[in-house]
Amino acid sequence: MLLARDTARRDRAFAVLWFGQFAAIAGLTVVVPLLPFYLAGFGLEAADVAWWTGIALAAPAVTQLITAPLWGMVGDRYGHKAMVVRAHAGLALAVGLMAFAETPGEFLACRLLQGACGGVVSATAAYASTVAAPQRRGRTLGGLFGATGAGSLVGPLLGSVLAGRFGFGALFGSVAVLLVIASGLALVLLPRSCGEAGSRENRRGGLRDAARSLLLERSGRSLLLAGLLGQAAIYALIVVFAQRVAGIAGSIAAATMWVGALQAATWAASLLGGPWWGRRNDRRPANAGFAIAAVCCGVAVALQALPASPELLLPLRLVQGFCFAAFAQSVLHVACDLAPRQARGTAVGFSSGCLDLGQVAGPFFGALAVTVLPPGGAFAAIGALLGCAAVLAVCGLRRSSPSAPVTVAAARKPELTEVGS
């Protein structure tokens, strides 16, 4: 009876987390694929659009790079449920303010606030890692990445259809309301994750252990760097992809439709790929899965310079989306395995910060590539970046065990799997 009740609470918690992550990602991706066109609406010169796009894409990651480890430490001290509620509420505030932006600078300020107050993915991952059984952690993180895929599938479709009809201001306001609802659901329905409270000594030791386990352990260090490069490549692609589609679609109106549709197809593949890679990470080393995914993704990206019509990009985007689903969850999976329990939020925040660093560098890499290289060269450069990420991930396998790594902390103390107070 007690086991059935605990299982029901875990399922309810996962449903709340899934909805919240879906709402956050859907709300943000209504504009990201169309960002070059949105910024052009502020009256920017054509030559400035690519650079403003890069700056706007990188802005949330700049502030989140600083705040993610700090929020993780707060979560380790006061509870990860509070961080889930805080992340949705903070994101609602930032997105709501975007509805009133009238200049690129004002929009940029809102994006910076988004990174400082948001962080839904890392907050959700930290909470989920405390309620999932260790042998099912990959499935849990993969399922949550499925929410990312679903949100990113719905977001571009809604953005492409609704932005032109109602305007971005009304769209941002609606997203803010949805995020407030998600924050309220988390506050009311999420139980406290087990093991949230701990002594000050344990928390301090956990911070030291987290730093050592992530940076000194070869598998963790190599995968953090690989994740950084992988994230940089994907965000560089956003900068060059819209211009590529515009060059073969025939008109801005057609390009807008195709960018939204192809982005949605990419994330539909991620929706399927997230759980698949998660289950694989429970059975085999996450470094190996990351390397395979990065190679396949790099080939698919490099080939996107070749098609002469937008519909021929579809199979390449499907491969890209399915493989990209392995990146972030593999990094977080290894971080959760290596970090001691009492510092897991800090480890997740630190790992998310490394991924955010890639998000900062990627758009500038893309803007530079599209400026100094022909379109084919820009896609090839991004593909090569993914190849480097694969090599780094493989380097971490040399001292990794065939199965998922077991942390020193896990060896000292069995991990509880129930959701408790």
LOPA-45137 format. One line per 4 residues: number of its first residue (from 1); their letters; for each residue x, y, z of N, C-alpha, C. Coordinates in steps of 0.2 Angstrom, whole numbers. Layout:
NUM) a) X Y Z X Y Z X Y Z; ...
! end
This chain:
1) mlla) 4 -6 0 0 0 0 4 6 0; 9 6 4 14 12 5 18 13 -2; 20 7 -4 24 7 -11 19 10 -16; 13 8 -17 9 11 -22 8 18 -21
5) rdta) 7 20 -15 6 28 -14 12 31 -16; 18 29 -14 24 32 -16 25 32 -24; 23 27 -27 23 27 -34 19 32 -37; 13 32 -35 8 37 -37 11 44 -36
9) rrdr) 14 46 -30 17 52 -29 22 54 -34; 27 49 -36 32 50 -40 29 51 -47; 24 48 -49 21 49 -56 18 56 -56; 14 58 -51 11 64 -51 17 70 -51
13) afav) 22 69 -48 28 74 -48 31 74 -55; 32 68 -58 34 68 -65 30 72 -70; 23 71 -69 18 74 -73 18 82 -72; 19 84 -66 20 91 -65 26 94 -68
17) lwfg) 32 91 -67 38 93 -70 38 93 -77; 35 88 -80 34 87 -88 30 93 -90; 24 95 -87 20 100 -90 24 107 -89; 27 108 -83 31 114 -82 37 115 -87
21) qfaa) 40 110 -89 46 110 -93 43 111 -100; 37 108 -102 34 109 -108 32 116 -109; 29 119 -104 26 126 -105 32 131 -105; 37 130 -102 43 134 -102 46 134 -109
25) iagl) 47 128 -112 51 128 -118 46 130 -124; 40 128 -123 35 130 -129 35 138 -129; 35 141 -123 34 148 -122 40 152 -125; 46 149 -124 52 152 -127 53 151 -134
29) tvvv) 51 145 -137 53 144 -144 48 146 -148; 43 150 -146 38 153 -151 42 159 -155; 47 161 -152 51 167 -155 58 165 -158; 61 160 -155 68 159 -156 69 157 -164
33) pllp) 65 152 -167 67 151 -174 66 157 -178; 61 162 -176 59 168 -180 63 174 -178; 68 173 -173 71 179 -170 74 183 -175; 78 181 -181 80 186 -186 75 190 -189
37) fyla) 69 187 -190 63 191 -193 60 196 -187; 60 194 -181 57 198 -176 62 204 -175; 68 203 -174 73 208 -173 73 213 -179; 72 211 -185 71 215 -191 65 220 -190
41) gfgl) 60 217 -187 54 222 -186 56 228 -182; 61 228 -178 63 234 -174 66 239 -179; 67 238 -185 70 243 -190 78 242 -190; 80 236 -189 88 235 -189 90 234 -197
45) eaad) 96 237 -198 98 235 -205 100 228 -206; 99 226 -212 100 219 -213 107 216 -211; 112 220 -211 119 218 -209 119 217 -202; 115 220 -198 115 220 -191 111 215 -188
49) vaww) 106 212 -192 102 207 -189 105 201 -187; 110 198 -190 114 192 -188 117 193 -182; 120 199 -181 124 200 -174 119 201 -169; 114 205 -170 109 205 -164 105 199 -163
53) tgia) 105 195 -168 102 188 -166 107 184 -162; 113 184 -163 118 181 -159 118 183 -152; 118 190 -151 118 193 -145 111 191 -141; 106 191 -144 99 190 -141 99 182 -139
57) laap) 102 178 -143 102 171 -141 107 169 -136; 112 173 -135 117 171 -130 115 175 -124; 111 180 -124 110 184 -118 108 180 -112; 103 175 -112 100 172 -106 106 167 -103
61) avtq) 110 164 -108 115 160 -105 121 164 -102; 122 170 -103 127 174 -100 125 175 -92; 119 177 -91 117 177 -84 116 171 -81; 113 166 -84 112 159 -81 118 156 -80
65) lita) 124 157 -84 130 154 -82 133 156 -75; 131 162 -73 133 164 -66 128 162 -61; 121 162 -63 116 161 -58 115 153 -57; 116 149 -62 114 142 -61 117 139 -55
69) plwg) 124 139 -55 127 136 -49 124 139 -42; 123 145 -42 121 149 -36 114 146 -34; 109 146 -39 103 143 -38 103 135 -36; 108 132 -39 109 125 -37 111 124 -29
73) mvgd) 115 129 -27 117 129 -20 111 130 -16; 107 135 -18 101 137 -14 97 131 -13; 96 127 -19 92 121 -19 94 116 -14; 101 115 -14 104 110 -10 103 112 -3
77) rygh) 102 118 -1 101 120 6 94 120 8; 90 123 4 83 124 6 78 120 2; 80 116 -3 75 111 -6 74 113 -13; 74 107 -18 74 108 -25 67 110 -27
81) kamv) 62 108 -23 55 110 -25 54 118 -26; 57 121 -21 57 129 -21 60 132 -27; 65 128 -30 69 131 -36 65 130 -42; 61 124 -42 56 123 -48 51 129 -48
85) vrah) 48 130 -42 43 135 -42 46 142 -44; 52 144 -41 55 150 -42 57 151 -50; 59 145 -53 61 146 -60 56 147 -64; 50 144 -63 44 146 -67 41 153 -66
89) agla) 41 155 -60 39 162 -59 44 167 -61; 50 166 -61 55 171 -64 55 171 -71; 54 165 -74 53 165 -82 47 169 -84; 41 168 -80 35 171 -82 36 179 -81
93) lavg) 40 181 -76 41 189 -76 45 191 -82; 50 187 -84 54 190 -89 51 190 -96; 47 184 -97 43 184 -103 37 189 -104; 34 190 -98 29 195 -98 32 202 -100
97) lmaf) 38 204 -97 41 210 -99 43 211 -106; 44 205 -109 46 205 -117 40 208 -121; 34 207 -118 28 210 -122 28 217 -123; 32 221 -118 32 228 -118 39 231 -122
101) aetp) 43 226 -124 49 228 -127 48 232 -134; 51 238 -135 50 242 -141 56 243 -144; 62 241 -142 69 242 -145 73 235 -144; 78 234 -148 82 228 -147 85 228 -140
105) gefl) 87 234 -138 90 235 -131 85 232 -126; 79 234 -126 74 232 -121 73 225 -121; 73 222 -127 72 215 -128 78 211 -125; 84 214 -126 90 211 -124 90 211 -116
109) acrl) 88 216 -113 87 216 -106 82 211 -103; 77 210 -106 72 205 -104 75 198 -105; 79 197 -110 83 190 -111 88 189 -106; 91 194 -104 96 194 -98 92 192 -92
113) lqga) 87 195 -90 83 194 -85 80 186 -85; 78 184 -91 76 177 -92 81 172 -89; 88 173 -91 93 169 -89 94 169 -81; 94 175 -79 95 176 -71 90 173 -67
117) cggv) 83 174 -69 78 171 -65 75 165 -67; 77 162 -73 74 156 -76 77 150 -73; 80 146 -78 83 140 -77 79 134 -75; 73 134 -79 68 129 -78 71 122 -79
121) vsat) 75 121 -84 78 114 -86 82 111 -80; 87 116 -78 92 113 -72 88 112 -66; 83 117 -64 80 116 -58 75 109 -58; 72 108 -64 68 102 -64 73 96 -64
125) aaya) 79 96 -67 83 90 -67 86 89 -60; 87 94 -57 90 93 -50 84 90 -45; 78 92 -46 73 89 -42 72 82 -44; 71 81 -51 70 74 -53 75 69 -51
129) stva) 81 71 -51 87 67 -49 86 64 -42; 83 68 -38 82 66 -31 76 61 -30; 72 61 -34 66 57 -33 66 50 -38; 71 50 -43 71 44 -47 76 39 -44
133) apqr) 74 33 -45 79 28 -43 85 28 -47; 91 27 -45 98 28 -49 97 24 -55; 95 18 -55 95 14 -61 89 16 -66; 85 21 -64 80 24 -69 81 31 -70
137) rgrt) 87 34 -68 88 41 -69 89 43 -76; 92 39 -80 92 40 -87 85 41 -91; 81 36 -89 74 37 -91 70 43 -89; 71 45 -83 68 51 -80 71 57 -84
141) lggl) 77 58 -84 80 64 -88 78 63 -95; 78 57 -98 76 57 -105 68 59 -106; 64 57 -101 57 59 -102 56 66 -101; 60 69 -97 60 76 -96 62 80 -103
145) fgat) 67 77 -106 69 80 -112 64 79 -117; 60 74 -117 54 73 -121 49 79 -120; 49 82 -114 45 88 -113 48 94 -117; 55 94 -117 58 99 -121 57 98 -128
149) gags) 57 92 -131 55 91 -138 48 93 -139; 44 91 -135 36 93 -136 35 100 -136; 38 104 -131 38 111 -131 41 114 -137; 46 112 -139 50 115 -145 46 113 -151
153) lvgp) 42 108 -151 38 106 -157 32 111 -158; 29 112 -152 23 116 -152 24 123 -153; 30 125 -149 32 132 -150 33 135 -156; 37 132 -161 38 135 -167 31 135 -172
157) llgs) 27 130 -171 21 130 -175 16 135 -173; 16 136 -166 12 142 -164 15 149 -165; 21 149 -165 24 155 -167 23 157 -174; 24 152 -178 24 154 -185 17 156 -187
161) vlag) 12 153 -184 5 154 -186 2 160 -182; 3 161 -176 0 166 -172 4 173 -171; 10 173 -172 14 179 -171 12 184 -177; 11 182 -183 8 186 -188 1 189 -187
165) rfgf) -3 184 -184 -10 186 -183 -11 191 -177; -8 189 -171 -9 193 -165 -4 197 -163; 2 196 -166 8 200 -164 12 197 -158; 18 198 -157 22 195 -152 21 197 -145
169) galf) 18 203 -145 17 206 -138 11 202 -135; 6 200 -138 0 196 -135 3 189 -134; 7 187 -139 10 180 -138 14 179 -131; 18 184 -130 22 184 -124 18 184 -118
173) gsva) 13 189 -118 8 189 -112 5 182 -111; 3 179 -116 -1 172 -115 4 167 -112; 10 167 -114 15 163 -112 17 164 -104; 17 171 -102 18 172 -95 13 169 -91
177) vllv) 7 170 -93 1 167 -89 2 160 -89; 4 156 -94 5 149 -94 10 147 -89; 15 151 -88 21 150 -84 19 151 -77; 15 156 -75 12 157 -69 8 151 -66
181) iasg) 4 148 -71 0 142 -69 5 136 -68; 10 135 -72 15 130 -70 18 131 -63; 20 137 -62 23 138 -55 18 137 -50; 12 138 -50 7 137 -45 6 129 -44
185) lalv) 6 126 -50 5 118 -50 11 115 -46; 17 118 -47 23 115 -44 22 116 -36; 20 122 -35 19 124 -28 14 120 -24; 9 118 -27 3 115 -24 4 107 -24
189) llpr) 7 104 -30 7 97 -31 13 94 -30; 19 97 -30 25 94 -30 27 92 -22; 28 86 -20 31 85 -14 38 87 -13; 40 88 -7 47 89 -6 51 83 -8
193) scge) 57 84 -11 61 79 -13 64 76 -7; 65 69 -7 68 66 -1 75 68 0; 78 69 6 85 70 7 86 78 6; 81 82 6 83 89 5 87 92 11
197) agsr) 85 91 17 88 94 22 95 90 24; 99 94 26 106 91 28 110 96 33; 114 93 36 118 97 40 123 102 36; 125 107 39 129 112 36 136 109 34
201) enrr) 138 105 38 144 101 36 144 97 30; 138 93 30 137 89 24 136 93 18; 133 99 18 132 103 12 139 106 10; 143 108 15 149 111 13 154 105 10
205) gglr) 154 99 13 157 94 10 155 92 3; 148 93 2 145 91 -4 148 96 -10; 148 102 -8 151 107 -13 158 105 -15; 162 104 -11 169 102 -12 169 95 -16
209) daar) 165 90 -14 165 84 -18 162 85 -25; 157 89 -26 154 91 -32 160 93 -37; 164 98 -35 169 101 -39 174 96 -41; 176 92 -36 181 87 -37 178 81 -42
213) slll) 172 79 -41 170 74 -45 168 76 -52; 166 82 -53 165 84 -60 171 86 -64; 176 89 -61 182 92 -64 188 87 -64; 189 83 -59 194 79 -58 193 72 -61
217) ersg) 187 70 -62 185 63 -65 185 64 -72; 189 60 -76 190 61 -83 183 60 -87; 179 56 -85 173 55 -89 168 61 -88; 168 64 -82 164 70 -81 167 76 -85
221) rsll) 174 77 -84 177 83 -87 177 83 -95; 178 77 -98 177 77 -105 170 78 -108; 165 75 -104 159 76 -106 156 83 -105; 158 87 -100 157 94 -99 159 98 -105
225) lagl) 165 97 -107 168 100 -113 165 98 -119; 163 92 -120 159 90 -126 152 93 -126; 149 93 -121 143 96 -120 143 104 -122; 148 107 -120 149 114 -122 150 115 -129
229) lgqa) 154 111 -132 155 111 -140 148 110 -143; 145 104 -141 139 102 -144 133 108 -144; 133 111 -138 128 116 -137 130 122 -141; 136 124 -142 138 129 -146 137 128 -153
233) aiya) 138 122 -156 136 120 -163 129 121 -164; 124 119 -160 117 119 -161 115 127 -161; 118 131 -156 116 138 -156 119 142 -162; 125 140 -164 127 143 -170 123 141 -176
237) livv) 120 135 -177 116 133 -182 110 138 -183; 107 140 -177 101 144 -177 102 151 -181; 108 153 -180 110 160 -184 110 159 -191; 113 153 -193 114 152 -201 108 149 -204
241) faqr) 104 145 -200 99 141 -204 94 146 -207; 91 151 -203 86 155 -206 88 158 -213; 94 161 -213 97 164 -219 97 158 -225; 99 152 -223 100 147 -228 93 145 -231
245) vagi) 88 145 -227 81 144 -229 79 149 -233; 80 156 -231 78 161 -235 81 161 -242; 87 159 -242 90 159 -249 87 154 -254; 84 149 -251 81 144 -256 73 143 -256
249) agsi) 70 147 -252 63 147 -251 59 152 -256; 63 157 -258 60 161 -263 57 168 -261; 55 168 -254 52 174 -251 53 174 -244; 52 180 -241 53 180 -233 47 176 -230
253) aaat) 41 177 -233 35 174 -231 35 166 -231; 38 164 -236 39 156 -237 44 154 -232; 50 158 -232 55 156 -227 53 156 -220; 49 161 -218 46 160 -211 42 154 -210
257) mwvg) 38 152 -215 34 146 -214 38 140 -213; 43 140 -218 48 134 -218 52 133 -212; 55 139 -210 59 139 -204 55 136 -198; 49 138 -197 45 136 -191 43 128 -192
261) alqa) 42 126 -198 40 119 -200 46 115 -199; 52 117 -201 58 112 -201 60 112 -193; 59 118 -190 61 118 -183 57 113 -179; 50 113 -181 45 109 -177 47 102 -179
265) atwa) 49 100 -185 51 93 -187 57 91 -183; 62 95 -182 68 94 -178 66 92 -171; 62 96 -168 60 94 -161 55 88 -160; 51 87 -166 47 81 -166 52 75 -165
269) asll) 57 75 -169 62 69 -168 65 69 -162; 67 75 -158 69 75 -152 65 72 -147; 58 73 -148 53 71 -143 53 63 -143; 55 60 -149 56 53 -149 63 51 -146
273) ggpw) 68 55 -148 75 53 -146 76 54 -139; 73 59 -135 74 60 -128 74 53 -124; 68 50 -124 67 44 -120 72 38 -122; 73 38 -129 77 33 -132 84 33 -129
277) wgrr) 87 39 -129 94 40 -127 94 40 -119; 89 41 -116 89 41 -109 89 33 -107; 85 29 -110 85 22 -108 92 19 -110; 95 22 -115 102 19 -117 107 21 -112
281) ndrr) 106 27 -109 111 29 -104 110 25 -97; 105 22 -96 104 18 -90 107 11 -91; 109 9 -98 112 3 -99 119 3 -101; 121 9 -104 128 9 -107 130 16 -105
285) pana) 137 17 -106 140 24 -104 137 30 -107; 136 35 -104 133 41 -107 138 44 -112; 144 43 -110 149 46 -115 149 43 -122; 148 37 -122 148 33 -129 142 35 -132
289) gfai) 136 36 -129 130 38 -132 131 45 -135; 134 50 -131 135 56 -133 139 57 -140; 144 53 -140 149 52 -145 145 50 -152; 142 45 -151 138 42 -157 133 48 -160
293) aavc) 129 51 -155 125 56 -157 128 62 -160; 134 64 -157 137 70 -160 140 69 -167; 142 63 -168 145 61 -175 139 61 -180; 133 58 -179 128 58 -183 125 65 -184
297) cgva) 124 69 -179 122 76 -179 126 80 -183; 133 79 -182 138 83 -186 137 82 -194; 136 76 -196 135 74 -203 129 77 -206; 124 76 -202 117 79 -204 117 87 -205
301) valq) 121 90 -200 122 97 -201 126 100 -207; 131 96 -208 136 98 -213 132 97 -220; 128 92 -220 124 91 -227 119 96 -228; 117 100 -223 111 105 -224 113 110 -229
305) alpa) 120 111 -231 122 116 -236 120 114 -243; 118 108 -244 118 105 -251 111 106 -254; 105 104 -250 99 104 -254 97 111 -257; 93 111 -263 91 117 -266 84 119 -265
309) spel) 81 115 -261 74 116 -259 73 115 -252; 68 118 -249 67 118 -241 65 111 -239; 61 107 -243 58 101 -241 64 96 -241; 69 96 -245 75 92 -245 79 92 -238
313) llpl) 78 97 -234 81 98 -228 78 94 -222; 72 91 -224 68 88 -219 71 82 -216; 73 77 -220 77 71 -217 83 73 -213; 87 78 -215 93 80 -211 91 83 -205
317) rlvq) 86 87 -204 83 90 -198 81 84 -193; 78 79 -196 75 74 -192 81 70 -188; 86 69 -192 92 65 -189 95 70 -184; 96 76 -186 99 81 -181 95 81 -175
321) gfcf) 88 82 -175 84 82 -169 85 76 -165; 84 70 -168 85 64 -164 91 63 -160; 97 65 -164 103 65 -160 105 70 -155; 102 76 -157 103 82 -152 100 80 -145
325) aafa) 95 76 -145 91 74 -139 96 71 -134; 102 68 -136 106 65 -132 111 70 -128; 112 76 -130 117 80 -128 116 82 -120; 112 86 -119 111 89 -112 109 84 -107
329) qsvl) 105 79 -109 103 74 -104 109 69 -102; 113 68 -107 119 64 -105 124 68 -101; 125 74 -102 129 78 -97 126 78 -90; 120 79 -90 117 79 -83 117 73 -80
333) hvac) 116 67 -84 116 61 -81 123 59 -78; 128 61 -81 135 59 -78 136 64 -72; 134 70 -72 134 75 -67 131 72 -61; 125 69 -61 121 66 -56 124 60 -53
337) dlap) 127 56 -58 130 50 -55 137 51 -52; 140 56 -54 147 58 -50 146 62 -44; 141 66 -44 141 71 -38 138 67 -32; 140 69 -26 137 67 -20 130 70 -19
341) rqar) 126 66 -16 119 68 -16 117 75 -13; 121 77 -8 119 83 -4 122 89 -9; 125 88 -14 128 93 -18 125 92 -26; 120 88 -26 118 87 -33 115 93 -37
345) gtav) 111 97 -33 109 103 -36 114 107 -39; 120 108 -35 126 112 -37 129 109 -43; 129 102 -43 132 99 -49 128 100 -55; 122 99 -55 117 101 -60 118 108 -63
349) gfss) 118 113 -58 119 120 -60 125 121 -63; 131 118 -60 137 119 -63 138 116 -70; 135 110 -71 135 107 -78 130 111 -83; 125 114 -80 120 118 -85 124 124 -86
353) gcld) 128 127 -82 132 133 -83 137 132 -89; 140 126 -89 145 124 -95 141 124 -101; 135 121 -101 131 121 -107 129 128 -109; 127 132 -104 126 139 -106 132 143 -109
357) lgqv) 138 141 -107 144 144 -110 144 142 -117; 142 136 -119 141 135 -126 136 139 -130; 131 140 -126 125 144 -129 127 151 -130; 132 154 -126 135 160 -127 139 161 -133
361) agpf) 144 156 -133 149 156 -139 146 154 -145; 141 149 -145 138 147 -152 136 152 -156; 131 157 -154 128 162 -159 134 166 -162; 139 168 -158 144 172 -161 148 168 -166
365) fgal) 149 161 -164 153 157 -169 149 157 -176; 142 156 -175 138 156 -181 138 162 -185; 138 168 -181 138 175 -185 145 176 -188; 150 174 -185 157 174 -188 157 170 -194
369) avtv) 155 164 -193 155 159 -199 151 161 -205; 145 164 -204 141 166 -210 144 173 -213; 148 176 -209 151 182 -211 157 181 -216; 162 177 -213 168 175 -217 168 169 -221
373) lppg) 163 165 -221 163 159 -225 157 159 -229; 157 155 -235 151 154 -239 146 150 -235; 140 150 -237 135 146 -233 137 138 -232; 140 135 -237 142 128 -237 148 128 -231
377) gafa) 152 133 -231 158 132 -227 155 133 -219; 150 137 -218 148 139 -212 145 132 -209; 141 128 -213 138 122 -211 143 117 -209; 148 117 -214 154 112 -213 158 114 -206
381) aiga) 159 120 -205 162 122 -198 158 120 -192; 152 120 -193 147 118 -187 148 111 -186; 147 107 -192 148 100 -192 155 98 -189; 160 101 -190 167 100 -188 167 101 -180
385) llgc) 163 106 -178 163 107 -171 160 101 -167; 154 98 -170 151 93 -167 156 87 -167; 160 86 -172 165 81 -173 170 81 -167; 172 87 -165 177 88 -160 173 86 -153
389) aavl) 167 88 -153 163 86 -147 163 78 -146; 162 75 -151 162 67 -151 169 65 -149; 174 68 -151 181 65 -149 182 66 -142; 180 72 -139 180 73 -132 176 68 -128
393) avcg) 170 67 -130 166 62 -127 170 55 -127; 173 53 -132 176 46 -133 182 46 -128; 186 52 -127 191 52 -123 189 50 -115; 183 52 -114 181 51 -107 179 43 -106
397) lrrs) 179 39 -111 178 32 -111 184 28 -109; 190 31 -109 196 26 -108 196 24 -101; 193 28 -96 194 25 -90 187 24 -87; 182 24 -91 175 23 -89 173 16 -89
401) spsa) 169 14 -84 167 7 -84 162 5 -89; 161 -1 -91 156 -3 -96 149 -1 -94; 147 0 -87 141 2 -85 141 9 -82; 135 11 -80 135 18 -77 139 19 -71
405) pvtv) 143 24 -71 147 25 -65 144 25 -59; 147 23 -53 145 23 -47 149 28 -43; 146 33 -39 149 38 -36 152 35 -29; 157 39 -26 159 37 -20 154 38 -15
409) aaar) 150 43 -16 144 45 -11 139 39 -11; 138 37 -17 133 31 -18 135 25 -15; 142 24 -15 144 18 -12 144 18 -4; 145 24 -2 145 25 6 138 24 8
413) kpel) 133 27 5 126 27 7 121 25 2; 117 20 3 112 19 -2 107 25 -3; 105 25 -9 101 31 -11 93 29 -10; 90 34 -7 82 33 -6 79 34 -13
417) tevg) 74 31 -14 70 32 -20 63 35 -19; 61 35 -13 54 37 -12 54 45 -12; 48 48 -14 47 55 -13 44 56 -6; 48 59 -2 46 60 5 47 67 7
421) s) 45 69 13 46 75 16 52 76 20
! end
